[in-house]
Amino acid sequence: MADTGFPVEVVSVEERLYSGEATFVIAQTTEGELGILNHHEPLLGELIAGGFVVIEQTDGTRRVAAVQGGFLSVTGDAVTVLAESAEWARDIDADAARAELESAEEGSEEHDRALSRIRAVEQLTQEK
C-alpha cells in the first residue's frame, strides 16, 4: 500500500517556510527525535534549539530545515512546526556554519544556530 500524504506546515516568526503534503516528518524535540507518519497520535513537543526538521514530500523530495526552538504540533491528520527561526538546508553555506561553530562558545545562541545549520545540511545529504 502506498504512503498517503498529510498536510505539513513549517512556520517561523519571519515567514511561512513550507505548506504542503508529506508522507513522513522527522523532528528533534526535547524528548528525542520523532518520526511522524499519517494518522500519528496527537502530540505537542518542544523543538530543541540546535535541531532540524526533515520533510519527505509525497513526490519523494526530501526537504530539511535548520530549526531554532519552538513547537511541534501533531493533530493526527496534520503536522505544524512553529519555529522561533528556521531556514532551508539547501540555502546554508556549510563551510561558514562550521567556522561559526568553531568560533562560538558552547551553549551560546550562536553555537546552537551553527550546530542546527550543520545538522540540517548533513540530513539533506543523507540517503533515504
C-alpha positions in Angstrom: 0.0 0.0 0.0 1.4 3.4 -1.0 2.0 6.0 1.7 -0.7 8.6 1.9 0.1 12.2 2.4 -0.9 14.6 5.2 -0.7 18.4 5.5 2.5 19.8 6.9 3.3 23.5 7.7 6.6 25.0 8.8 6.2 28.5 10.2 8.8 30.7 11.7 8.5 34.2 13.3 9.6 35.7 10.0 7.7 33.7 7.4 5.8 30.6 6.4 8.6 28.3 5.1 6.5 25.4 3.9 3.0 24.3 3.3 2.4 21.1 1.5 1.8 17.3 1.7 4.3 14.8 3.2 4.5 11.1 3.8 7.0 11.4 6.7 8.3 14.1 9.0 11.3 13.9 11.4 11.7 16.5 14.2 14.1 16.9 17.0 12.4 17.6 20.3 13.4 17.8 23.9 12.1 14.3 24.3 14.1 12.9 21.4 13.9 12.6 17.7 10.4 11.8 16.5 9.3 10.2 13.2 5.7 11.1 12.2 3.6 9.2 9.7 0.0 9.8 8.7 -2.5 9.3 11.5 0.1 9.7 14.2 -1.2 10.1 17.7 -1.8 13.7 18.6 1.1 15.3 20.5 2.7 18.6 21.3 6.5 18.7 21.5 9.1 21.3 22.2 11.8 21.6 19.5 15.4 21.8 20.5 17.5 24.9 19.8 20.1 23.2 17.6 17.8 20.9 15.7 16.3 20.2 12.3 13.1 19.1 10.7 13.0 16.6 7.7 10.0 16.5 5.4 9.6 13.7 2.9 7.2 15.1 0.4 4.6 12.9 -1.4 6.6 13.2 -4.6 9.7 11.7 -2.9 11.5 15.0 -2.5 13.4 15.4 0.8 13.4 18.9 2.4 15.3 19.8 5.5 15.2 22.9 7.6 17.5 24.0 10.4 15.2 24.9 13.3 15.9 27.0 16.4 13.4 26.2 19.1 9.7 26.4 19.0 7.0 23.7 19.0 5.8 20.7 17.0 2.1 20.1 16.9 0.7 16.8 15.6 -3.1 16.5 15.4 -3.5 13.0 13.9 -4.1 14.3 10.4 -1.7 17.3 10.2 1.7 18.5 11.4 2.7 22.0 12.2 6.2 23.2 13.1 6.1 26.6 14.9 9.8 27.6 15.0 11.5 30.6 16.6 13.6 30.6 13.4 14.1 28.2 10.5 15.9 28.1 7.2 16.2 25.6 4.4 19.4 23.4 4.5 19.8 24.0 0.7 20.4 27.7 1.4 23.1 27.1 4.1 26.8 27.6 3.4 28.1 24.6 5.3 31.7 25.9 5.5 30.5 29.2 7.0 28.4 27.2 9.5 31.4 25.1 10.5 33.5 28.2 11.0 30.8 29.8 13.1 30.5 26.6 15.2 34.3 26.6 15.9 34.3 30.2 17.0 31.1 30.2 19.1 31.0 29.5 22.8 29.4 26.1 23.5 25.8 26.6 24.8 25.5 30.1 23.2 22.8 31.0 20.8 25.4 31.3 18.0 26.7 27.8 18.8 23.2 26.3 18.7 22.4 28.1 15.4 25.6 26.8 13.8 25.0 23.3 15.1 21.5 23.3 13.7 22.7 24.5 10.3 25.3 21.8 10.1 22.9 19.1 11.2 20.4 20.2 8.6 22.9 20.1 5.8 24.1 16.6 6.9 20.4 15.4 6.9 19.9 16.8 3.4 22.8 14.8 2.0 21.8 11.5 3.7 20.3 8.8 1.6 16.6 7.8 2.2 
